Structures are given as structure tokens and as C-alpha cells.
Amino acid sequence: MTDTVRIVVCGDEGTGKSSLITCLVKDRFRPTKIQPTLPPLTIGAPENVQTTIVDTSALPQERNNLRKEIRRSNVICLVYSDHYSYERVSLFWLPFFRSLGVNLPVILCANKSDLYPDVEAEKEMMPIMLEFKEIDSCIRASAKELRNINELFYLCQRAVTHPIAPLYDSKEQNLKPAAVAALQRIFFLCDRDQDGLLNDKEIQDFQIKCFNKQLAQDDLDEIKSLIRKTSPDSATEDGIDGKGFILLNKIFAEKGRHETIWSILRTFHYTDSLSLKDSFLHPKFEVPLNASAELSPIGYRFFVDLFLLFDKDNDGGLNENELVALFAPTPGLPASWSELNFPSSTVRSEAGHITLQGWLAQWSMTTFQDPKTTLEYLAYLGFESREKGVRRRRQAKVERNVVLCYVLGSSGCGKSTILDAFLNKPFDATYHPTIKPRTAVNSVELQGGKQCYLILEELGEREPAILENEAKLNSCDVVCYTYDSSDPDSFAHIAELRKRYPQLDELPAVYAALKADQDKTTQRFEMQPEEYTRELGMSAPLHVSAAWTSISELFANVAEAALFPNTASPRTEPESVDRTNLWIAGAVADDTASAVVTFGLVWRRTSGVGGA
């Protein structure tokens, strides 16, 4: 909302423009003649809005100054006082404003109403309002009797601070689509149990949130009665439905109570253009070098509750319709999810629905790879928490919860099958070469019952570009080198990779001999895999098969190598690292929810030194 308002007072000579301004300041009428045009006047106003009132002359020689003042202002107060000046409103003044190319609200004032007490305001003003939609509101006033002076300038201020134009189409006599969309999202967020109704408790919670006070029961009954007059089924004892909520706000607009609508919209972080504030969707959030972002326990709890709320059939999975409903207050699925072919990137049930495990894994990966997307969707989805602020923890290391692994190996060695097995997909013997990078994320149980989220990424044809990209390698925690134990030429590819990209040795690694259910063959390489890893001071390759249930040990080993890199490092010298860690439970936006992310150190080796 703007904190400055500039009102330009226009109208024919002798209509009482200067008298209206003088009465506002002096609170009394001066019957003696005052100066023709008053100097600009600045006054304070409610809600810390500074208001400047500019008097103008209608004389032809002052026309250039009039144009200049109109273009500098936020709102026009157009004054008439008799039949002649009334006719000039539609014949001269409003066409003149349009000719200047300005798009300002106009407050139409019938001054000297004490001289015409029998005039019906609605019959006099409604035809002009219907013809010129830039007219925000009309009022009859009298400087002589000090009638509606404060109200006149309040209407001028309100036209700027609480504009009706973005909300209501006076010609169509309906709320505008953008306003309807914003109010529908607000209804969705306030419908806590997602039953399609705002029950009495949800209405009271909404009332306290927006207006900081409860509704009296009589007022609540009156609101429901008002809605029932137009839509009998939209307000019942059980609550108010979405249609009734929109209808109620339409009634507010028609009755000139658009401050109420703006109070609602601004409480939910909408701007004057009915978009969500950028500071709300994209709060300042930078991940320090050699650190990663993760969901905090509060964040996980929010996404668990969201899953349970929208799993309407209680089958333990989110089907397509339930996902559509869940993402209704957002622009849709995050773009990164579509790039990863969601939902195939995470765990699904036999029916193909996203399980709770897969849902949390997907958000864990999103937060790890692009925390700003998670913050944006927390805002869209209505995350709120009283916990906020920033805390630093230096006494102990923050345990990381999400790690990224690049799966490397020769073509056809079984990398894609490993990713399928990681997501509990059935074995498919058909070979499908991986062209684009492919990602899979799931939770892994480690020794001692601790759980973490492991992201496996197969690089496809982009492998050379990714391995040469320092930023991409810095985001990786561990490498899983895979080879086909039944193919004699498969292991040589690993040695060639390490030789071509020596920077890979800065990452911990796990070696895996795939297709262990087939006959093992001798590798055509100067050393056999077991000897090769022994020379590096590393564990021998794990022999696994997608057809064996024991393949889960591979995933646990990979995750542990990422979390405890000294156990999977080809070198043994201790590493000097900065063990400063940050825990962030910062705000999603100004005065809103906590960001629910954790900063944890990402293990990195420099100059070939390993450590944790």
C-alpha cells in the first residue's frame, strides 16, 4: 500500500474548491472571500499516509499548470455546484482528463448541497458513474454547513490506498477475475479441513487473522443471511462455501466497503496489482559456500500434514486429482519437478500414486537442489509458524539429512536398473539408453536406525559437461562407480573416467559390481577391481544385483560414504575444514512463516586431502 497520496482538486471557477480545502483545515466556513487558489497543503492521515492536497484554477491561462498537477497526482477530486457545472463534468472535465492519458480515480463532489436539498444524489450521479468508469465514488457536500468535508477527502485517500478498480468491474457489476482468483486461494488456505466449507471456527480464525477481532454470533448469522438472499445453498449451519465467500466480497465491493477486501488481500500478502509480494515468495536466502539447505523438522511436519490432508481416499498415496487439489493455490508443479519427469523420480505405490515416503523425498531433493523453490511453495501453500529467526550453532556439527550421488559407469552396465531398484520399480530386462540426466530420490535407513534422503543421478549424454563443471561437482557428495561384472570391458571405463577427470578424486566414492546374479568374468584391465580399489586404500566393490533384495546395502553404503567421507576416501590425510554450521528457521517472508531449512556442511576435499 502506498504511503503518500496527492489529491488534485479540479472544477469550474466558483464551485467552492478552495472553500472545501479551507474547511478541512480550519474546521469552519469562511463567508468572506478567500484567495482564488490555495498553495499545496500536506496533512497527516491514518495508517501513516501522508496526504498532499493541491488546489487548481480552471482559467484558460492556468491550463498548463492544471495539466502538470493532474499528471503529478494520484487521485482527482472533481467539484461541481450547480446545473451548469454539473453538465460540464461530462461535457468537458472527464473528456479532458482522458485526453491527458492519465488513468486516475475520480471522486465526484456535489458542493453547495445546502442550496439544493431536494436533489436525489443517486438519480443525479448514477448516469455519470455508469458512463465514466474512472469515477470511483460520488458524494454530496456543503462547505457552508461543514457537511461531508472529512468524508470527501477520506474518499480521495481511499481511492489510492484501497482502489476499487483492480477489484470490481462497474460495467460488468462483478469482481474482476484476478480478484476472484486471489480470494479463491485465500478461501482454500482458510479451509483447514479441506471440506469445501468455512465452518464457524475457520471463519473466526480468518476474522482474527485479518481484522484482529472475533465476529459476534449475531454478525456471523447476519453475514450468512446476506449470502443466502442471493445463493441459498452457499451459507448453511455447516459453513460458507467458496461461492458464498466470493459473493460476500462482491457485496462488500458494491456497498463501497472495498477497504474490507483490501484488508483481507494484504493480510495474505497481495500487492495492489493482486500478485503476491515478491519478498513473500522470494525472501532473501543465500546458501553459504560449502553448505547445503535442508528442510527442518517443522518443514517436514508441514509437508506430512499436507499429504495426510489431501489423501482423501486414505490409500497412502496422492493420485493425480489429489495432487491437482493440493497444488491449487500455486502456479502448479514446480518447473524442476517437470524436468525430472515427476512422479517417476520418486517412490510410488503399485497403483502409481505418490507415497508419503516419495512425497517427502521429493521435497527433500527440491530443498537440497533449489531451496528458493521450496521457500516459494511454502509461501504459496500457506505455511505459517510462530518460530522464526536465525540461530548459529558452533558447538556441534549439524547432521545432514540429504545427499547427492552421481552414478557413473559404462553404457549398459545397469545404472538405470539401479535407479529403478532404488524406487522399488519392477525389474525390466529391456535396455533403454539414458539420453537426458535422470534422477531418483528415496529415503535410506543407515546403521543405528538413522534415516537420510539419497538422491541418485545418472548423467546420460551430459556426463562430460557435468563432470567438467566445477559448480556441478561441488553440489555432489559422493560418486558411485558401477561396472558390469559379467562384461570384461566394463571396469576399464571407470579407470578412464578417473584419469580424464582427476577432480573426481576430491569426492568420496563407492564401487559397485552390478549384475552379480550373472557369471562373473575377468576384467580386461591391468588390475582386477579388487586389486584396483585395494591400491587406492578403499573397500572392494560391492557385488549386487537388481534382482536381489540385498541391493539396499548398496544404497546405505553410498549414503554413509557421503555422510562419513573419511570411510570412502582414497587418501588418509586429515582435512582442515571450517566446521561452522548454520541452522536457519528464517522467515518465508516479512512477518510470516519460518523458512524451515537447515544449513549443513557439505564435505569437500582440497588439495587431495580427505576428512569429515
Salt bridges, closest charged atoms under 4 A:
ASP12 OD1 - ARG88 NH2 3.03
GLU69 OE1 - ARG6 NH2 3.21
GLU69 OE2 - ARG72 NH1 3.94
GLU87 OE2 - HIS83 NE2 3.61
GLU120 OE1 - LYS123 NZ 3.96
GLU124 OE1 - ARG140 NH1 3.73
GLU134 OE2 - ARG98 NE 2.73
GLU145 OE1 - ARG147 NH2 2.10
ASP169 OD1 - LYS133 NZ 3.91
ASP200 OD1 - LYS224 NZ 2.87
ASP205 OD2 - LYS201 NZ 2.99
GLU254 OE2 - LYS250 NZ 2.70
GLU259 OE1 - ARG158 NH1 3.17
ASP272 OD1 - ARG266 NH2 2.72
ASP278 OD1 - HIS282 ND1 2.84
GLU286 OE2 - LYS372 NZ 3.45
GLU294 OE2 - ARG400 NE 3.89
ASP305 OD1 - ARG301 NH2 2.87
ASP315 OD2 - HIS353 ND1 3.14
GLU376 OE1 - HIS282 NE2 3.59
GLU384 OE2 - ARG192 NH2 3.65
GLU384 OE2 - LYS209 NZ 3.29
ASP420 OD1 - ARG438 NH2 2.33
ASP428 OD2 - HIS432 NE2 3.63
ASP477 OD1 - ARG400 NH1 2.87
ASP484 OD2 - LYS515 NZ 3.32
ASP489 OD2 - ARG524 NH1 3.02
GLU496 OE2 - ARG500 NH2 3.64
ASP505 OD1 - ARG498 NH2 2.89
GLU530 OE2 - LYS520 NZ 3.49
GLU530 OE2 - HIS543 NE2 3.38
